[in-house]
Protein backbone atom coordinates (compact mmCIF):
# COMPACT_ATOMS: atom_id res chain seq x y z
CA UNK A 1 0.00 0.00 0.00
CA UNK A 2 1.53 3.24 -1.10
CA UNK A 3 1.63 6.39 0.95
CA UNK A 4 -0.41 8.21 -1.69
CA UNK A 5 -3.17 5.56 -1.59
CA UNK A 6 -3.21 5.56 2.21
CA UNK A 7 -3.59 9.35 2.20
CA UNK A 8 -6.54 9.06 -0.19
CA UNK A 9 -8.22 6.42 1.98
CA UNK A 10 -7.83 8.51 5.14
CA UNK A 11 -9.25 11.63 3.46
CA UNK A 12 -12.18 9.63 2.07
CA UNK A 13 -12.84 8.16 5.53
CA UNK A 14 -12.79 11.65 7.06
CA UNK A 15 -15.32 12.84 4.47
CA UNK A 16 -17.56 9.87 5.17
CA UNK A 17 -17.39 10.33 8.94
CA UNK A 18 -18.16 14.03 8.57
CA UNK A 19 -21.22 13.33 6.41
CA UNK A 20 -22.48 10.56 8.71
CA UNK A 21 -22.16 12.85 11.72
CA UNK A 22 -23.95 15.61 9.82
CA UNK A 23 -26.79 13.22 8.98
CA UNK A 24 -27.00 12.22 12.63
CA UNK A 25 -27.13 15.87 13.69
CA UNK A 26 -30.08 16.53 11.39
CA UNK A 27 -32.05 13.37 12.21
CA UNK A 28 -31.46 13.00 15.93
CA UNK A 29 -34.61 13.26 18.07
CA UNK A 30 -32.75 15.67 20.36
CA UNK A 31 -32.12 18.02 17.41
CA UNK A 32 -35.68 19.36 17.33
CA UNK A 33 -35.48 22.98 18.43
CA UNK A 34 -31.80 22.77 19.29
CA UNK A 35 -29.61 25.10 17.21
CA UNK A 36 -26.36 23.46 18.33
CA UNK A 37 -27.21 20.35 16.31
CA UNK A 38 -28.06 22.48 13.28
CA UNK A 39 -24.78 24.40 13.51
CA UNK A 40 -22.78 21.19 13.96
CA UNK A 41 -24.51 19.55 10.99
CA UNK A 42 -23.91 22.52 8.70
CA UNK A 43 -20.30 22.76 9.90
CA UNK A 44 -19.71 19.10 9.07
CA UNK A 45 -21.08 19.59 5.58
CA UNK A 46 -18.65 22.48 5.04
CA UNK A 47 -15.80 20.33 6.36
CA UNK A 48 -16.71 17.53 3.94
CA UNK A 49 -16.75 20.02 1.05
CA UNK A 50 -13.35 21.36 2.14
CA UNK A 51 -11.99 17.80 2.27
CA UNK A 52 -13.21 17.19 -1.30
CA UNK A 53 -11.35 20.33 -2.37
CA UNK A 54 -8.25 19.20 -0.52
CA UNK A 55 -8.42 15.77 -2.14
CA UNK A 56 -8.64 17.34 -5.60
CA UNK A 57 -5.68 19.59 -4.79
CA UNK A 58 -3.70 16.62 -3.46
CA UNK A 59 -4.40 14.50 -6.54
CA UNK A 60 -3.38 17.32 -8.89
CA UNK A 61 -0.19 17.94 -6.94
CA UNK A 62 0.84 14.28 -6.76
CA UNK A 63 -0.18 13.29 -10.27
CA UNK A 64 3.40 13.01 -11.50
CA UNK A 65 4.97 11.75 -8.27
CA UNK A 66 5.81 8.11 -7.73
CA UNK A 67 5.48 7.47 -4.02
CA UNK A 68 5.93 3.95 -2.73
C-alpha positions in Angstrom: 0.0 0.0 0.0 1.5 3.2 -1.1 1.6 6.4 1.0 -0.4 8.2 -1.7 -3.2 5.6 -1.6 -3.2 5.6 2.2 -3.6 9.3 2.2 -6.5 9.1 -0.2 -8.2 6.4 2.0 -7.8 8.5 5.1 -9.3 11.6 3.5 -12.2 9.6 2.1 -12.8 8.2 5.5 -12.8 11.6 7.1 -15.3 12.8 4.5 -17.6 9.9 5.2 -17.4 10.3 8.9 -18.2 14.0 8.6 -21.2 13.3 6.4 -22.5 10.6 8.7 -22.2 12.9 11.7 -24.0 15.6 9.8 -26.8 13.2 9.0 -27.0 12.2 12.6 -27.1 15.9 13.7 -30.1 16.5 11.4 -32.0 13.4 12.2 -31.5 13.0 15.9 -34.6 13.3 18.1 -32.8 15.7 20.4 -32.1 18.0 17.4 -35.7 19.4 17.3 -35.5 23.0 18.4 -31.8 22.8 19.3 -29.6 25.1 17.2 -26.4 23.5 18.3 -27.2 20.4 16.3 -28.1 22.5 13.3 -24.8 24.4 13.5 -22.8 21.2 14.0 -24.5 19.6 11.0 -23.9 22.5 8.7 -20.3 22.8 9.9 -19.7 19.1 9.1 -21.1 19.6 5.6 -18.6 22.5 5.0 -15.8 20.3 6.4 -16.7 17.5 3.9 -16.7 20.0 1.0 -13.4 21.4 2.1 -12.0 17.8 2.3 -13.2 17.2 -1.3 -11.3 20.3 -2.4 -8.2 19.2 -0.5 -8.4 15.8 -2.1 -8.6 17.3 -5.6 -5.7 19.6 -4.8 -3.7 16.6 -3.5 -4.4 14.5 -6.5 -3.4 17.3 -8.9 -0.2 17.9 -6.9 0.8 14.3 -6.8 -0.2 13.3 -10.3 3.4 13.0 -11.5 5.0 11.8 -8.3 5.8 8.1 -7.7 5.5 7.5 -4.0 5.9 3.9 -2.7 
